[in-house]
């Protein structure tokens, strides 16, 4: 068989097997450490206008940092246990934090002042997320007490408790159109809830994971939901119908965090397998894999994905910057 015929046959076999003939280009990043907590960094969150990011830690503190330079601006103290997660409000004026001390706390970003302490959970609070309205009126939280709670962030009062999960709830996220709330749990399910304040029953349960689901997040157009699990899988779902679009065996260890770029075209994941990866959302193709050399608990990125921020098990906060 001549060389041209061999090439043609190989191309045909690739085509018929469903593989792309041209691999997605690998994006290149370089890493640097910008600062440090005194213990493992469990959460990272970039604000809406890419001017600041916040981190939280096993050391019971929250730190606020500047972008793009990564300068530490202030440390927030008040929690009486490790801070598991955090989120900026949509107007970037406040931070909500979730802690093993069973509380959600609301902080003023500019002054670092603690504004509210939300009490009601009976176990560690794991996930927290602001509603997307301009006033960031509500905060949702999840806990090892198996519940999802909705709070009035201005008054510091509990509005309702959602109780359908049968094991600890791990994370929570609002859709950016403000219509839905997603929660995930060790019970292997994702629950979709209406944000109507009068309803306490889920409107949909997503069941395709076969192990604890650790995080959920809506795309910025609210048309997709990503979930990650203890076995290192990513699942991408169409919203609001809940159709499973894609499963990716992304990492060899659990994935605690994921985030979309603003155009909803790329997704970043990070894992205890020490890898950071970027994915094409529509095709599921891997665009970048970076070995950070340390277990990674948390990840976020600026809007265009040119800087990725890592919260690491050795307490470091690191930047991956696109070359």
BELBEL-V505338 format. One record per residue. N is the residue number from 1. RES is the residue in one letter. PHI is phi as a letter, one per 30 degrees, with the letter a starting at -180 (999 if undefined). PSI is psi in radians with two decimals (* if undefined). Layout:
BEGIN
n:N res:RES phi:PHI psi:PSI
n:N res:RES phi:PHI psi:PSI
END
This chain:
BEGIN
n:1 res:X phi:999 psi:2.27
n:2 res:X phi:d psi:2.90
n:3 res:X phi:d psi:-0.75
n:4 res:X phi:d psi:-0.68
n:5 res:X phi:d psi:-0.69
n:6 res:X phi:d psi:-0.78
n:7 res:X phi:d psi:-0.76
n:8 res:X phi:d psi:-0.72
n:9 res:X phi:d psi:-0.74
n:10 res:X phi:d psi:-0.74
n:11 res:X phi:d psi:-0.70
n:12 res:X phi:d psi:-0.74
n:13 res:X phi:d psi:-0.68
n:14 res:X phi:d psi:-0.74
n:15 res:X phi:d psi:-0.82
n:16 res:X phi:d psi:-0.36
n:17 res:X phi:d psi:-0.05
n:18 res:X phi:i psi:0.09
n:19 res:X phi:d psi:2.65
n:20 res:X phi:d psi:2.46
n:21 res:X phi:d psi:-0.52
n:22 res:X phi:c psi:2.05
n:23 res:X phi:d psi:2.57
n:24 res:X phi:d psi:2.38
n:25 res:X phi:d psi:2.45
n:26 res:X phi:d psi:2.12
n:27 res:X phi:d psi:2.58
n:28 res:X phi:c psi:2.30
n:29 res:X phi:b psi:2.70
n:30 res:X phi:b psi:2.60
n:31 res:X phi:c psi:2.51
n:32 res:X phi:b psi:2.64
n:33 res:X phi:c psi:2.25
n:34 res:X phi:c psi:-0.30
n:35 res:X phi:a psi:-2.97
n:36 res:X phi:a psi:2.47
n:37 res:X phi:c psi:3.00
n:38 res:X phi:d psi:-0.07
n:39 res:X phi:a psi:-3.03
n:40 res:X phi:e psi:2.44
n:41 res:X phi:c psi:1.98
n:42 res:X phi:c psi:-0.34
n:43 res:X phi:b psi:2.54
n:44 res:X phi:b psi:2.39
n:45 res:X phi:b psi:2.19
n:46 res:X phi:c psi:2.41
n:47 res:X phi:d psi:3.00
n:48 res:X phi:d psi:-0.63
n:49 res:X phi:c psi:0.30
n:50 res:X phi:i psi:0.54
n:51 res:X phi:c psi:-0.32
n:52 res:X phi:b psi:2.79
n:53 res:X phi:b psi:2.78
n:54 res:X phi:b psi:2.62
n:55 res:X phi:b psi:2.72
n:56 res:X phi:b psi:2.82
n:57 res:X phi:b psi:2.85
n:58 res:X phi:d psi:-0.32
n:59 res:X phi:d psi:0.11
n:60 res:X phi:i psi:0.21
n:61 res:X phi:c psi:2.87
n:62 res:X phi:b psi:2.39
n:63 res:X phi:b psi:2.48
n:64 res:X phi:c psi:2.34
n:65 res:X phi:b psi:2.71
n:66 res:X phi:c psi:2.69
n:67 res:X phi:b psi:2.50
n:68 res:X phi:c psi:0.02
n:69 res:X phi:d psi:-0.30
n:70 res:X phi:i psi:0.50
n:71 res:X phi:d psi:2.33
n:72 res:X phi:d psi:2.18
n:73 res:X phi:c psi:-0.78
n:74 res:X phi:a psi:2.79
n:75 res:X phi:c psi:2.26
n:76 res:X phi:c psi:2.19
n:77 res:X phi:b psi:2.50
n:78 res:X phi:l psi:-0.58
n:79 res:X phi:d psi:2.60
n:80 res:X phi:c psi:0.37
n:81 res:X phi:a psi:3.10
n:82 res:X phi:e psi:2.55
n:83 res:X phi:c psi:1.97
n:84 res:X phi:d psi:-0.51
n:85 res:X phi:a psi:2.89
n:86 res:X phi:a psi:2.86
n:87 res:X phi:a psi:2.46
n:88 res:X phi:d psi:2.60
n:89 res:X phi:d psi:2.81
n:90 res:X phi:d psi:-0.49
n:91 res:X phi:c psi:0.09
n:92 res:X phi:i psi:0.20
n:93 res:X phi:c psi:-0.33
n:94 res:X phi:b psi:2.79
n:95 res:X phi:b psi:2.39
n:96 res:X phi:c psi:2.45
n:97 res:X phi:b psi:2.62
n:98 res:X phi:b psi:2.35
n:99 res:X phi:b psi:2.79
n:100 res:X phi:d psi:-0.12
n:101 res:X phi:d psi:0.16
n:102 res:X phi:i psi:0.17
n:103 res:X phi:c psi:2.74
n:104 res:X phi:c psi:2.37
n:105 res:X phi:b psi:2.54
n:106 res:X phi:c psi:2.30
n:107 res:X phi:b psi:2.57
n:108 res:X phi:d psi:2.18
n:109 res:X phi:d psi:-0.75
n:110 res:X phi:d psi:-0.78
n:111 res:X phi:c psi:-0.36
n:112 res:X phi:i psi:0.15
n:113 res:X phi:d psi:2.44
n:114 res:X phi:d psi:2.14
n:115 res:X phi:c psi:-0.73
n:116 res:X phi:b psi:2.59
n:117 res:X phi:c psi:2.03
n:118 res:X phi:c psi:1.99
n:119 res:X phi:c psi:2.40
n:120 res:X phi:l psi:-0.54
n:121 res:X phi:d psi:2.62
n:122 res:X phi:c psi:0.20
n:123 res:X phi:a psi:-3.09
n:124 res:X phi:e psi:2.39
n:125 res:X phi:c psi:2.20
n:126 res:X phi:c psi:-0.75
n:127 res:X phi:c psi:2.65
n:128 res:X phi:a psi:2.49
n:129 res:X phi:a psi:2.35
n:130 res:X phi:d psi:2.60
n:131 res:X phi:d psi:2.65
n:132 res:X phi:d psi:0.05
n:133 res:X phi:d psi:2.79
n:134 res:X phi:e psi:-0.54
n:135 res:X phi:c psi:-0.06
n:136 res:X phi:h psi:0.99
n:137 res:X phi:d psi:-0.66
n:138 res:X phi:c psi:2.71
n:139 res:X phi:b psi:2.34
n:140 res:X phi:c psi:2.56
n:141 res:X phi:b psi:2.70
n:142 res:X phi:b psi:2.75
n:143 res:X phi:a psi:2.79
n:144 res:X phi:d psi:-0.12
n:145 res:X phi:d psi:0.12
n:146 res:X phi:i psi:0.07
n:147 res:X phi:c psi:2.84
n:148 res:X phi:c psi:2.26
n:149 res:X phi:c psi:2.55
n:150 res:X phi:c psi:2.31
n:151 res:X phi:b psi:2.63
n:152 res:X phi:d psi:1.93
n:153 res:X phi:d psi:-0.47
n:154 res:X phi:d psi:-0.73
n:155 res:X phi:c psi:-0.36
n:156 res:X phi:i psi:0.48
n:157 res:X phi:c psi:2.62
n:158 res:X phi:d psi:2.32
n:159 res:X phi:c psi:-0.85
n:160 res:X phi:a psi:2.79
n:161 res:X phi:b psi:2.31
n:162 res:X phi:c psi:2.23
n:163 res:X phi:b psi:0.37
n:164 res:X phi:d psi:-0.40
n:165 res:X phi:d psi:2.54
n:166 res:X phi:c psi:-0.12
n:167 res:X phi:b psi:3.03
n:168 res:X phi:e psi:2.41
n:169 res:X phi:c psi:2.42
n:170 res:X phi:c psi:-0.65
n:171 res:X phi:a psi:2.91
n:172 res:X phi:a psi:2.60
n:173 res:X phi:a psi:2.47
n:174 res:X phi:d psi:2.59
n:175 res:X phi:d psi:2.60
n:176 res:X phi:d psi:-0.20
n:177 res:X phi:d psi:-0.04
n:178 res:X phi:i psi:0.11
n:179 res:X phi:c psi:-0.44
n:180 res:X phi:b psi:2.82
n:181 res:X phi:b psi:2.36
n:182 res:X phi:c psi:2.43
n:183 res:X phi:b psi:2.69
n:184 res:X phi:b psi:2.81
n:185 res:X phi:a psi:2.84
n:186 res:X phi:d psi:-0.26
n:187 res:X phi:d psi:0.14
n:188 res:X phi:i psi:0.16
n:189 res:X phi:c psi:2.80
n:190 res:X phi:c psi:2.27
n:191 res:X phi:c psi:2.35
n:192 res:X phi:c psi:2.24
n:193 res:X phi:b psi:2.56
n:194 res:X phi:d psi:2.55
n:195 res:X phi:d psi:0.05
n:196 res:X phi:e psi:2.15
n:197 res:X phi:d psi:-0.28
n:198 res:X phi:c psi:-0.19
n:199 res:X phi:c psi:2.50
n:200 res:X phi:b psi:0.17
n:201 res:X phi:c psi:2.44
n:202 res:X phi:d psi:2.68
n:203 res:X phi:c psi:-0.20
n:204 res:X phi:a psi:2.53
n:205 res:X phi:b psi:2.20
n:206 res:X phi:c psi:2.24
n:207 res:X phi:b psi:0.14
n:208 res:X phi:d psi:-0.29
n:209 res:X phi:d psi:2.55
n:210 res:X phi:c psi:0.35
n:211 res:X phi:a psi:3.02
n:212 res:X phi:e psi:2.34
n:213 res:X phi:c psi:2.17
n:214 res:X phi:c psi:-0.50
n:215 res:X phi:a psi:2.64
n:216 res:X phi:b psi:2.59
n:217 res:X phi:a psi:2.36
n:218 res:X phi:d psi:2.58
n:219 res:X phi:d psi:2.84
n:220 res:X phi:d psi:-0.39
n:221 res:X phi:c psi:0.05
n:222 res:X phi:i psi:0.24
n:223 res:X phi:c psi:-0.21
n:224 res:X phi:b psi:2.71
n:225 res:X phi:b psi:2.32
n:226 res:X phi:c psi:2.47
n:227 res:X phi:b psi:2.62
n:228 res:X phi:b psi:2.76
n:229 res:X phi:b psi:-3.12
n:230 res:X phi:d psi:-0.37
n:231 res:X phi:c psi:0.03
n:232 res:X phi:j psi:0.32
n:233 res:X phi:c psi:2.55
n:234 res:X phi:c psi:2.40
n:235 res:X phi:b psi:2.38
n:236 res:X phi:c psi:2.22
n:237 res:X phi:c psi:2.51
n:238 res:X phi:d psi:2.42
n:239 res:X phi:b psi:2.51
n:240 res:X phi:c psi:0.07
n:241 res:X phi:d psi:-0.29
n:242 res:X phi:i psi:0.25
n:243 res:X phi:d psi:2.30
n:244 res:X phi:d psi:2.08
n:245 res:X phi:c psi:-0.62
n:246 res:X phi:a psi:2.48
n:247 res:X phi:c psi:2.29
n:248 res:X phi:b psi:2.17
n:249 res:X phi:d psi:1.63
n:250 res:X phi:c psi:-0.68
n:251 res:X phi:b psi:2.83
n:252 res:X phi:c psi:-0.09
n:253 res:X phi:b psi:3.11
n:254 res:X phi:d psi:2.62
n:255 res:X phi:c psi:1.95
n:256 res:X phi:c psi:-0.25
n:257 res:X phi:a psi:2.66
n:258 res:X phi:a psi:2.75
n:259 res:X phi:a psi:2.53
n:260 res:X phi:c psi:2.63
n:261 res:X phi:d psi:2.84
n:262 res:X phi:d psi:-0.54
n:263 res:X phi:d psi:0.03
n:264 res:X phi:i psi:0.24
n:265 res:X phi:c psi:-0.42
n:266 res:X phi:b psi:2.68
n:267 res:X phi:b psi:2.34
n:268 res:X phi:c psi:2.43
n:269 res:X phi:b psi:2.70
n:270 res:X phi:b psi:2.69
n:271 res:X phi:b psi:2.89
n:272 res:X phi:d psi:-0.11
n:273 res:X phi:d psi:0.09
n:274 res:X phi:i psi:0.12
n:275 res:X phi:c psi:2.52
n:276 res:X phi:c psi:2.33
n:277 res:X phi:b psi:2.53
n:278 res:X phi:c psi:2.45
n:279 res:X phi:b psi:2.52
n:280 res:X phi:d psi:2.07
n:281 res:X phi:d psi:-0.72
n:282 res:X phi:d psi:-0.65
n:283 res:X phi:c psi:-0.37
n:284 res:X phi:i psi:0.12
n:285 res:X phi:d psi:2.47
n:286 res:X phi:d psi:2.19
n:287 res:X phi:c psi:-0.39
n:288 res:X phi:a psi:2.45
n:289 res:X phi:b psi:2.24
n:290 res:X phi:b psi:2.21
n:291 res:X phi:d psi:1.90
n:292 res:X phi:d psi:-0.21
n:293 res:X phi:i psi:0.16
n:294 res:X phi:a psi:2.59
n:295 res:X phi:d psi:2.44
n:296 res:X phi:c psi:2.15
n:297 res:X phi:c psi:-0.55
n:298 res:X phi:b psi:2.65
n:299 res:X phi:a psi:2.52
n:300 res:X phi:a psi:3.00
n:301 res:X phi:b psi:2.79
n:302 res:X phi:d psi:2.95
n:303 res:X phi:e psi:-0.72
n:304 res:X phi:c psi:0.01
n:305 res:X phi:i psi:0.12
n:306 res:X phi:d psi:-0.37
n:307 res:X phi:b psi:2.24
n:308 res:X phi:c psi:2.37
n:309 res:X phi:c psi:2.28
n:310 res:X phi:c psi:2.41
n:311 res:X phi:c psi:2.08
n:312 res:X phi:c psi:2.78
n:313 res:X phi:d psi:-0.34
n:314 res:X phi:d psi:0.15
n:315 res:X phi:j psi:-0.13
n:316 res:X phi:d psi:2.65
n:317 res:X phi:c psi:2.15
n:318 res:X phi:b psi:2.62
n:319 res:X phi:c psi:2.36
n:320 res:X phi:c psi:2.12
n:321 res:X phi:c psi:2.28
n:322 res:X phi:d psi:2.33
n:323 res:X phi:d psi:*
END
